[in-house]
Amino acid sequence: MGTVRTVRTDEFRQDAVRIALTSGLSRRQVAEDLGVGLSRLSRWTVTYRESEVGDLEQR
């Protein structure tokens, strides 16, 4: 049997990053609460920050 893979929407990822950055909770707690892995949430956060820097450079 294969592993079940859950695909998260862009909106879910953005909300997860927003919660992780603004809630005051640890990333570990946010990841646990949302049912995602800590490393995955960390990757989303890095990607978000890189895209924000790119957006600022384009202005």
C-alpha positions as a printed NumPy array, in Angstrom:
array([[ 0.   ,  0.   ,  0.   ],
       [ 1.162,  3.512, -0.769],
       [ 1.295,  6.523,  1.451],
       [-1.646,  8.922,  1.334],
       [-0.504, 12.386,  0.318],
       [-2.526, 15.445,  1.292],
       [-2.266, 18.398, -1.063],
       [-2.562, 21.752,  0.69 ],
       [-3.92 , 24.796, -1.131],
       [-1.918, 27.997, -1.487],
       [-4.453, 29.67 ,  0.796],
       [-3.883, 27.038,  3.498],
       [-0.107, 27.472,  3.245],
       [-0.37 , 31.267,  3.439],
       [-2.664, 31.06 ,  6.464],
       [-0.327, 28.585,  8.15 ],
       [ 2.651, 30.908,  7.63 ],
       [ 0.668, 33.909,  8.875],
       [-0.322, 32.005, 12.01 ],
       [ 3.243, 30.819, 12.564],
       [ 4.642, 34.336, 12.244],
       [ 2.025, 36.258, 14.217],
       [ 0.365, 33.99 , 16.78 ],
       [ 3.118, 33.919, 19.376],
       [ 2.94 , 30.116, 19.378],
       [ 5.964, 27.995, 18.601],
       [ 6.242, 26.692, 15.056],
       [ 6.112, 23.196, 16.479],
       [ 2.749, 23.961, 18.133],
       [ 1.328, 25.599, 14.995],
       [ 2.427, 22.66 , 12.853],
       [ 0.893, 20.208, 15.3  ],
       [-2.359, 22.183, 15.525],
       [-2.657, 22.31 , 11.725],
       [-1.669, 18.694, 11.18 ],
       [ 1.451, 19.391,  9.132],
       [ 5.077, 18.534,  9.734],
       [ 7.365, 21.056, 11.364],
       [ 9.841, 20.891,  8.474],
       [ 7.055, 21.484,  5.945],
       [ 5.817, 24.561,  7.835],
       [ 9.396, 25.818,  8.033],
       [ 9.83 , 25.394,  4.265],
       [ 6.598, 27.288,  3.605],
       [ 7.828, 30.094,  5.861],
       [11.165, 30.339,  4.043],
       [ 9.399, 30.327,  0.672],
       [ 7.021, 33.053,  1.864],
       [ 9.871, 35.231,  3.096],
       [11.804, 34.762, -0.158],
       [ 8.745, 35.728, -2.201],
       [ 8.201, 38.825, -0.026],
       [11.795, 39.934, -0.657],
       [11.305, 39.353, -4.383],
       [ 8.136, 41.44 , -4.34 ],
       [ 9.936, 44.302, -2.605],
       [12.819, 44.192, -5.102],
       [10.388, 44.474, -8.028],
       [ 8.842, 47.697, -6.638]])
